[in-house]
Amino acid sequence: MKNIVTVSREYGSGGYDVGRMVAERLNYKFYDKELIAQIAEKNMLPESYVAAAEDAPIRKNIFHEVFPVLARSGNEDADYIFREQGKFIVKLVENGNCVIAGRRADFYLKDHPNALHLFFYADMDFKVERICRTENCSEEEAIRKIRETDKRRKTSYEYVTGRIWGDRHNYDRMICTSTLGLEKCVEEIVTLLG
């Protein structure tokens, strides 16, 4: 039985909200940004340090790729946080019954037999409308936020996992929220888990 759900999503697709609603409906725990606080506490680090490493732009160092023993990657803080986050997520799901939004959880739990990995995407018009409404911004600002956030997610995901963000082979289901609507997505996932 699948009782662990990982939610990966395009910004503005509503995947976060679907994951939260699924967790509420099934009385599962829902984890997202609070994982940053928990990882900081476990490692006796300031929460701001963990959050900054999580959101830091990933830099590629060609010298590191050619001479890995001699060079630093330039991403040591992020590398450390990502490793700790992976260990933390693997340990966290021992309690079962949870939904984890983002944090590359699909990768960290790729071999977990009880994990269902979901990726949510949507048409650009749907995402722009949602961002404009929920964040009270212009269409231009919404488009900028979508592009920047998805670029950051893609870069971070691919850096840590070596896999392609949004590639259907990494997930059990690819769900288009703009086609189904959020409520229908929730219904389908609850049925799938039931």
C-alpha positions in Angstrom: 0.0 0.0 0.0 1.3 3.5 -0.9 1.2 5.7 2.2 3.9 8.1 1.3 3.3 10.7 -1.4 6.0 13.0 -2.9 4.8 16.1 -4.7 7.0 17.7 -7.4 5.4 20.6 -9.3 5.7 23.5 -11.6 5.3 26.8 -9.8 1.7 27.9 -10.1 0.3 24.5 -11.1 -1.5 24.0 -7.8 0.4 20.8 -7.0 1.3 22.1 -3.5 -2.4 22.8 -2.7 -3.4 19.4 -4.1 -0.8 17.7 -1.9 -2.0 19.6 1.2 -5.6 18.7 0.4 -4.8 15.0 -0.1 -3.0 15.0 3.3 -5.9 16.7 5.0 -8.4 14.3 3.4 -6.4 11.2 4.4 -5.3 12.6 7.8 -1.6 12.3 6.6 1.1 14.6 7.8 2.1 17.3 5.3 5.7 18.4 5.1 7.3 21.2 3.1 9.2 24.2 4.4 9.0 23.1 8.0 11.5 20.5 7.0 14.1 23.3 6.9 13.5 24.1 10.5 13.6 20.4 11.5 16.9 19.9 9.6 18.4 23.0 11.2 17.4 21.8 14.7 18.7 18.3 14.1 22.1 19.6 12.9 22.2 22.5 15.4 22.4 25.0 12.6 20.6 28.4 12.2 17.4 28.0 10.2 18.6 30.9 8.1 21.7 29.0 7.1 19.7 25.9 6.0 17.2 28.1 4.1 19.9 30.1 2.4 21.7 26.9 1.3 18.5 25.5 0.0 17.7 28.6 -2.1 21.3 29.4 -3.2 22.0 29.4 -6.9 23.9 26.3 -7.8 27.2 27.0 -9.6 28.9 24.6 -12.0 32.6 24.5 -11.7 34.3 23.1 -14.8 37.6 22.7 -13.0 35.8 20.6 -10.4 34.4 18.3 -13.1 37.8 17.8 -14.7 39.9 17.6 -11.4 37.3 16.6 -8.7 40.0 15.7 -6.2 41.7 19.1 -6.4 38.8 21.5 -6.7 36.0 22.6 -4.5 32.6 22.7 -6.1 31.7 26.1 -4.8 28.5 24.6 -3.4 29.7 23.1 -0.2 27.0 24.5 2.0 24.3 23.4 -0.4 25.9 20.0 -0.8 25.9 19.5 2.9 22.3 20.6 3.4 21.1 18.4 0.5 22.9 15.3 2.0 21.4 16.0 5.4 18.0 16.7 3.9 18.1 13.3 2.1 19.0 11.4 5.3 16.3 13.3 7.2 13.6 12.6 4.7 14.5 8.8 4.5 14.3 8.7 8.3 11.1 10.8 8.5 9.0 8.4 6.4 9.6 5.6 8.8 6.6 7.0 10.5 4.6 6.5 7.3 1.4 8.3 6.2 2.7 11.6 4.8 2.8 13.9 1.9 6.1 15.7 1.2 6.1 18.7 -1.1 9.3 19.3 -3.1 12.7 18.9 -1.4 13.7 16.3 -4.0 11.8 13.7 -1.9 11.0 11.7 -5.0 14.7 11.1 -5.5 15.6 10.4 -1.9 12.7 7.9 -1.8 13.0 6.5 -5.3 13.4 3.0 -4.1 10.9 3.1 -1.2 8.2 0.5 -1.9 5.4 2.6 -0.3 6.1 5.9 -2.0 3.9 7.3 -4.8 5.8 10.0 -6.8 3.7 12.7 -8.4 4.6 15.6 -10.7 2.1 18.4 -11.3 2.2 20.6 -14.3 -0.2 23.1 -16.0 -0.7 25.3 -19.0 1.0 28.7 -18.6 -2.3 30.6 -18.7 -3.6 28.5 -15.8 -0.4 29.1 -13.8 -0.3 32.9 -14.5 -4.0 33.3 -13.5 -3.3 31.4 -10.2 -0.2 33.4 -9.4 -1.9 36.7 -10.2 -4.8 35.8 -8.0 -2.9 34.3 -5.0 0.0 36.7 -5.0 -1.9 39.8 -6.2 0.6 40.6 -9.0 0.6 41.5 -12.7 0.7 38.9 -15.5 4.3 40.0 -16.3 5.3 39.6 -12.6 3.6 36.2 -12.5 5.4 35.0 -15.6 8.7 36.2 -14.2 8.1 34.3 -10.9 7.1 31.1 -12.7 10.2 31.2 -14.9 12.6 32.0 -12.1 11.1 29.5 -9.6 11.0 26.7 -12.1 14.5 27.4 -13.2 15.8 27.3 -9.6 13.8 24.1 -9.0 15.2 22.5 -12.1 18.8 23.5 -11.5 18.7 22.3 -7.9 16.9 19.0 -8.7 19.3 18.2 -11.5 22.4 19.1 -9.5 21.4 16.9 -6.6 19.9 14.0 -8.4 21.6 13.8 -11.8 18.1 13.3 -13.2 16.0 15.6 -15.4 13.4 17.6 -13.5 9.9 16.9 -14.8 10.9 13.8 -16.7 8.0 11.3 -16.6 10.4 8.4 -15.9 11.1 9.8 -12.4 7.5 9.8 -11.3 4.6 7.4 -11.0 2.0 9.9 -12.3 2.2 13.2 -14.3 -0.9 15.2 -13.5 -2.1 18.2 -15.5 -4.0 20.4 -13.0 -5.2 22.8 -15.7 -7.0 19.9 -17.4 -8.4 18.2 -14.3 -8.8 21.0 -11.8 -7.5 20.8 -8.3 -10.5 19.1 -6.7 -10.5 16.3 -9.4 -6.8 15.8 -8.9 -7.4 15.3 -5.1 -10.2 12.8 -5.8 -8.1 10.8 -8.2 -5.1 10.7 -5.8 -7.2 9.7 -2.8 -8.8 6.9 -5.0 -5.4 5.8 -6.1 -4.2 5.6 -2.5 -7.4 3.9 -1.3 
